Amino acid sequence: MDIRKLTDNLSVAPQIFAHELETVQLAGFKSLICNRPDGEGNDQPNFSELEAAAAARGMAMRYLPAVSRKVTDAEGAQFGALLAELPSPVLAFCRTGMRSTTMWALSQAGQQPLPDILARATQAGYDLKGVVRRLVHGGKTPVDTADATHEVVIVGGGSAGIAAAASLLARSPGLDIAIIEPADTHDYQPGWTLVGAGVFDAPSTARSMASVLPQGVHWIKAAVAALEPEHNAVVLEGCRVVKYKQLIVCPMAGGAGADAKYDGYGSCPLTVERGKIVLAEGTDGGKLAPRFPQWLIDGTQPSALAWYLKERVLPPLYGQAMLKGREWLARPEMVG
Ligand SMILES: Cc1cc2nc3c(=O)[nH]c(=O)nc-3n(C[C@H](O)[C@H](O)[C@H](O)COP(=O)(O)OP(=O)(O)OC[C@H]3O[C@@H](n4cnc5c(N)ncnc54)[C@H](O)[C@@H]3O)c2cc1C
């Protein structure tokens, strides 16, 4: 166990395990804060297990999970509130102790001099340069000044983000669009089904991000840490601020709250045997919505034609049509 002291009331550590709680208690700690989300790593006990083990020793424990490198201002404030509430000294932990240290620093911004905060973190072995700007502003990311501004900002360069950018450019060539996407590669996820079936190899389903981004789109290679819709701004990891007129958020499949719906191709081909697939086409709500006439492909039965589509037709259609903004299989319409 690698416990590092930040103040007399707070120390931080990498992941704690139930069998270490005795040592933690003997070291004088009265309470714990877990800043690591359950299920982040396969080496990690769940919060509830640790909480029960801590309770059996009469120690208080709280769960304030944060995503690695995306600690928010609000989480910093909540951490401060927990420190005020819990019996001290407190031991906070995450995977390495960095998130706990960041939250502490955010909670202290404006309360103690910045050099003191940074010095304590450095002494404990944590480099806070990524959040200095927030610390200078009292634990809050300043969103009044932008590091970049674009007409349209799209969060996520997956299928949805790239197709949306390409569709917009097809309608308005020259539109100022930025895609914020941290990954180097873009995956053709539907191809993974056939990786599992041994037909494609995994590397063939990945393309470099630069090669699939539509021409003219600005690529901001970073992850979004926070959305600030009231300021028309997103905050990136490392606290850079990007402003926009229109925001499209697609960091993964699904999403609610949009005022337009995209009734595009939606299918989940089920590989039931080599050479045959069930082409289960449906809408977002899971309703069957076959696009092919039943006499050609019965979407409820395995067929060799569906396999052929999946293996030969849909991959190029994805790359050459969908990601290029051709809405051959789509009917965007306004709702609400
Ligand atoms: C095995 C498998 C088989 C599938 N088969 C089919 C099929 O046959 N037919 C079909 O229609 N669909 C299929 N799907 C579903 C389809 O792949 C998804 O619906 C589609 O990829 C979702 O696109 P998306 O852009 O919403 O999300 P993704 O393609 O997952 O893209 C999200 C992007 O957002 C980025 N991101 C995440 N967080 C942030 C952040 N904080 N800041 C910036 N960027 C961020 C990610 O890096 C990622 O690049 C399949 C999926 C899988 C996994």
The ligand as an ORCA input file, in Angstrom:
! r2SCAN-3c Opt
* xyz 0 1
  C     -19.948     -5.976    -32.302
  C     -20.872     -4.927    -32.839
  C     -21.625     -5.207    -33.970
  C     -22.473     -4.264    -34.488
  N     -23.174     -4.544    -35.618
  C     -24.010     -3.612    -36.145
  C     -24.702     -3.858    -37.361
  O     -24.530     -4.865    -37.968
  N     -25.550     -2.900    -37.821
  C     -25.727     -1.713    -37.181
  O     -26.518     -0.877    -37.617
  N     -25.059     -1.439    -36.019
  C     -24.201     -2.351    -35.499
  N     -23.516     -2.078    -34.346
  C     -23.790     -0.823    -33.668
  C     -23.015      0.320    -34.301
  O     -21.658     -0.014    -34.443
  C     -23.160      1.499    -33.379
  O     -24.529      1.816    -33.280
  C     -22.416      2.722    -33.887
  O     -21.031      2.471    -34.018
  C     -22.639      3.834    -32.909
  O     -22.013      4.979    -33.409
  P     -21.724      6.192    -32.450
  O     -21.004      7.224    -33.276
  O     -22.962      6.589    -31.727
  O     -20.735      5.602    -31.352
  P     -19.182      5.060    -31.571
  O     -19.076      4.592    -32.979
  O     -19.013      4.176    -30.439
  O     -18.371      6.407    -31.445
  C     -18.307      7.176    -30.277
  C     -17.029      8.013    -30.372
  O     -17.053      9.007    -29.350
  C     -15.754      9.115    -28.810
  N     -15.851      9.638    -27.445
  C     -16.264      8.997    -26.323
  N     -16.188      9.818    -25.279
  C     -15.751     11.017    -25.752
  C     -15.473     12.279    -25.135
  N     -15.644     12.473    -23.825
  N     -15.021     13.299    -25.903
  C     -14.854     13.122    -27.254
  N     -15.101     11.948    -27.867
  C     -15.544     10.911    -27.124
  C     -15.207      7.690    -28.842
  O     -13.781      7.700    -28.812
  C     -15.779      7.181    -30.155
  O     -14.881      7.357    -31.231
  C     -22.614     -3.008    -33.835
  C     -21.875     -2.728    -32.695
  C     -20.992     -3.672    -32.216
  C     -20.164     -3.335    -30.973
*
